[in-house]
């Protein structure tokens, strides 16, 4: 597969089930302390095996959205972490939650050195860093440009194995058992450069959200630093005192 190849993202069945149930919990369709349907019912509803359902429930449990009581079943956690992982979910998961098709194109990937970013990741100044630059689209519309840096020593296979149809966070979870558990963001606005205008196929000057993000794993260690820009005409950043901030697509009239 060529690094610049664009392929429609494929999401495993268990993650589709996980995202569907998670969305129901966040939308309060499934309420705190409410019992989830049985594994047998979920198998029939999603037309999957019991193993697939259990993998989805395992993710919900690890995220503390669901608690399982032996012999009684699974329940929505009354002290659930609403929206926390939505804040740092990958682009493909974000698109899937909207029931929209997404595509990601890798523009560049290489090993570099960068003192400032190495320090953000709590690495030595001369550490080798994996650098990945991607263009993200929803329904054929370019929405954002993402640049990510990770430790090359810590994730030696990532540069070779990450592709246009790969979810970065899913790969880190499956290969290295690293879970994105928290993040810190700095958000500002900017006008697009000539290069950004070309990549995002803008026919007029449109303000961009500009975001610096540090993601931490389950041990509160820096996992990834990224910088990305998102089209301000297509996306809105929501801040709610009850939940974490998140992006949403602007509705079209």
C-alpha positions as CSV (number, residue, x, y, z in Angstrom):
1,X,0.0,0.0,0.0
2,X,1.4,3.4,-1.0
3,X,1.8,6.0,1.8
4,X,-0.3,8.5,-0.2
5,X,-3.2,6.1,-0.9
6,X,-6.7,7.1,0.2
7,X,-8.9,4.3,1.4
8,X,-12.3,4.5,3.1
9,X,-11.9,3.7,6.8
10,X,-13.1,0.3,8.0
11,X,-14.0,0.0,11.6
12,X,-14.2,-3.4,13.4
13,X,-17.7,-4.6,14.4
14,X,-17.0,-4.5,18.1
15,X,-16.0,-0.8,17.9
16,X,-19.2,0.0,16.0
17,X,-21.2,-1.7,18.8
18,X,-19.1,0.1,21.5
19,X,-19.6,3.5,19.8
20,X,-23.3,2.9,19.4
21,X,-23.9,2.0,23.0
22,X,-21.6,4.8,24.2
23,X,-23.6,7.3,22.1
24,X,-26.8,6.1,23.7
25,X,-25.3,6.6,27.2
26,X,-24.1,10.1,26.3
27,X,-27.4,11.0,24.8
28,X,-29.1,9.7,28.0
29,X,-31.1,7.1,26.0
30,X,-29.5,4.7,28.4
31,X,-29.7,6.2,31.9
32,X,-27.4,5.9,34.9
33,X,-27.9,2.5,36.7
34,X,-30.0,1.2,33.8
35,X,-29.3,-2.4,32.9
36,X,-28.0,-3.0,29.4
37,X,-29.7,-5.6,27.2
38,X,-28.4,-9.1,27.6
39,X,-25.4,-10.4,25.5
40,X,-27.8,-12.7,23.7
41,X,-30.0,-9.7,22.7
42,X,-27.0,-7.7,21.6
43,X,-25.8,-10.6,19.5
44,X,-29.1,-10.7,17.7
45,X,-29.5,-7.0,17.4
46,X,-26.1,-6.5,15.8
47,X,-25.9,-9.9,14.1
48,X,-22.5,-10.7,15.7
49,X,-20.9,-13.4,17.9
50,X,-20.9,-13.3,21.7
51,X,-17.1,-12.7,21.5
52,X,-17.6,-9.5,19.5
53,X,-20.3,-8.2,22.0
54,X,-17.9,-8.9,24.9
55,X,-15.1,-7.0,23.3
56,X,-17.4,-4.0,22.9
57,X,-18.6,-4.3,26.5
58,X,-14.9,-4.6,27.6
59,X,-14.1,-1.2,26.1
60,X,-17.2,0.4,27.8
61,X,-16.1,-1.1,31.1
62,X,-12.5,0.1,30.7
63,X,-13.8,3.6,30.0
64,X,-16.0,3.3,33.1
65,X,-19.2,3.9,31.2
66,X,-20.5,0.5,32.1
67,X,-20.1,-1.7,35.2
68,X,-20.6,-5.5,35.1
69,X,-22.0,-7.4,38.1
70,X,-21.3,-11.1,38.0
71,X,-24.4,-13.1,37.5
72,X,-26.6,-10.0,37.0
73,X,-25.4,-8.3,33.9
74,X,-24.0,-4.9,32.8
75,X,-25.3,-1.5,34.0
76,X,-24.7,2.1,33.0
77,X,-22.3,3.5,35.5
78,X,-23.9,6.2,37.6
79,X,-20.5,8.0,37.8
80,X,-19.7,7.6,34.1
81,X,-17.0,9.7,32.4
82,X,-19.2,11.6,29.9
83,X,-17.5,12.7,26.7
84,X,-14.0,12.3,27.9
85,X,-12.8,9.9,25.2
86,X,-14.9,11.6,22.6
87,X,-12.6,14.6,23.2
88,X,-9.6,12.6,22.0
89,X,-11.2,10.0,19.7
90,X,-9.7,9.4,16.3
91,X,-11.1,11.1,13.2
92,X,-12.6,7.8,11.9
93,X,-14.4,7.2,15.2
94,X,-15.7,10.8,15.1
95,X,-17.1,10.3,11.6
96,X,-18.6,6.9,12.5
97,X,-20.5,8.5,15.5
98,X,-22.1,10.8,12.9
99,X,-22.9,7.8,10.6
100,X,-20.8,9.5,7.8
101,X,-18.1,8.1,5.6
102,X,-14.5,9.3,6.3
103,X,-11.3,9.1,4.4
104,X,-7.8,9.9,5.5
105,X,-4.8,10.6,3.3
106,X,-1.3,10.4,4.6
107,X,0.7,13.3,3.2
108,X,4.0,12.6,5.0
109,X,5.6,10.3,7.5
110,X,9.2,10.3,8.6
111,X,11.6,10.2,11.6
112,X,12.7,13.6,12.7
113,X,14.2,15.4,15.7
114,X,12.5,18.4,17.4
115,X,13.6,19.6,20.8
116,X,10.4,21.5,21.7
117,X,8.1,18.6,20.9
118,X,10.4,16.0,22.5
119,X,10.1,18.0,25.7
120,X,6.3,18.1,25.5
121,X,6.5,14.3,25.3
122,X,8.9,14.2,28.2
123,X,11.7,12.7,26.0
124,X,15.4,13.5,25.7
125,X,16.1,16.5,23.5
126,X,17.8,14.4,20.8
127,X,15.0,11.7,20.8
128,X,13.9,10.3,17.4
129,X,10.2,11.2,16.8
130,X,7.7,9.7,14.4
131,X,6.1,12.5,12.4
132,X,2.8,11.8,10.5
133,X,0.9,14.4,8.5
134,X,-2.7,13.5,7.4
135,X,-5.6,15.1,5.5
136,X,-9.0,14.1,6.8
137,X,-12.3,14.2,4.9
138,X,-15.9,13.5,5.6
139,X,-18.3,12.8,2.7
140,X,-15.5,13.9,0.3
141,X,-15.2,17.3,1.9
142,X,-11.6,18.1,3.3
143,X,-12.1,19.2,6.9
144,X,-8.8,19.2,8.6
145,X,-5.0,18.7,8.5
146,X,-3.4,16.8,11.3
147,X,0.3,16.6,12.3
148,X,1.2,14.1,15.0
149,X,4.5,13.3,16.8
150,X,5.2,10.2,18.8
151,X,8.3,8.5,20.3
152,X,10.1,6.4,17.7
153,X,11.8,4.3,20.3
154,X,8.6,3.6,22.1
155,X,6.6,2.7,19.0
156,X,9.2,1.2,16.6
157,X,6.6,-0.4,14.2
158,X,4.3,2.5,13.9
159,X,5.9,4.4,11.0
160,X,5.8,1.3,8.8
161,X,2.4,0.0,9.8
162,X,0.2,3.1,10.0
163,X,-1.7,3.6,6.7
164,X,-4.5,5.6,5.3
165,X,-7.0,3.0,6.5
166,X,-5.5,2.7,10.0
167,X,-6.8,4.3,13.2
168,X,-3.8,5.6,15.1
169,X,-5.3,5.1,18.6
170,X,-6.7,1.7,17.8
171,X,-3.3,0.6,16.6
172,X,-1.6,1.9,19.7
173,X,-4.2,0.1,21.8
174,X,-3.9,-3.3,20.0
175,X,-0.2,-3.3,19.4
176,X,1.2,-1.6,22.5
177,X,-1.7,-1.7,24.9
178,X,-1.6,2.1,25.2
179,X,-5.0,3.7,25.8
180,X,-5.7,7.4,25.2
181,X,-7.1,8.4,28.6
182,X,-6.8,12.2,28.9
183,X,-5.8,15.2,26.8
184,X,-4.8,18.8,27.1
185,X,-5.7,21.3,24.3
186,X,-4.9,24.8,23.4
187,X,-7.3,26.2,20.8
188,X,-7.0,29.4,18.8
189,X,-8.1,30.6,15.3
190,X,-6.0,31.5,12.3
191,X,-6.4,32.3,8.6
192,X,-5.3,29.6,6.2
193,X,-1.9,29.6,4.6
194,X,-1.5,29.1,0.8
195,X,-0.7,25.4,1.4
196,X,-3.6,24.9,3.7
197,X,-5.9,26.6,1.2
198,X,-4.8,24.2,-1.4
199,X,-5.1,21.0,0.7
200,X,-8.5,22.0,2.1
201,X,-9.7,23.0,-1.4
202,X,-10.9,26.4,-0.2
203,X,-12.4,28.8,-2.7
204,X,-12.4,31.7,-0.3
205,X,-10.7,32.8,2.9
206,X,-12.2,30.8,5.8
207,X,-11.0,31.0,9.5
208,X,-9.6,27.8,10.9
209,X,-9.5,26.3,14.4
210,X,-5.9,25.7,15.3
211,X,-5.4,23.1,18.0
212,X,-2.3,21.9,19.9
213,X,-3.1,18.7,21.7
214,X,-1.2,16.5,24.1
215,X,-2.7,13.1,24.7
216,X,-1.9,11.0,27.8
217,X,-2.2,7.3,28.3
218,X,-3.8,5.3,31.1
219,X,-0.6,5.9,33.2
220,X,-0.8,9.6,32.7
221,X,2.3,9.5,30.4
222,X,2.5,11.7,27.3
223,X,1.4,9.5,24.4
224,X,1.2,11.9,21.4
225,X,1.5,15.6,20.6
226,X,-0.4,16.9,17.7
227,X,-1.2,20.1,15.9
228,X,-4.2,20.3,13.6
229,X,-6.3,22.8,11.8
230,X,-10.1,22.4,11.2
231,X,-12.3,24.4,8.9
232,X,-14.4,26.9,10.8
233,X,-17.2,26.9,8.2
234,X,-17.7,23.2,8.6
235,X,-17.1,22.6,12.3
236,X,-18.1,24.2,15.6
237,X,-16.3,23.7,18.9
238,X,-18.8,23.2,21.7
239,X,-18.0,24.0,25.3
240,X,-20.5,22.9,28.0
241,X,-20.0,23.2,31.7
242,X,-21.4,19.7,32.2
243,X,-19.3,17.8,29.7
244,X,-15.9,18.1,27.9
245,X,-15.6,20.3,24.9
246,X,-16.0,18.7,21.5
247,X,-16.3,19.4,17.8
248,X,-19.5,19.0,15.8
249,X,-20.4,19.3,12.1
250,X,-22.2,22.5,11.2
251,X,-25.7,21.8,9.8
252,X,-26.5,22.8,6.3
253,X,-29.7,24.5,5.4
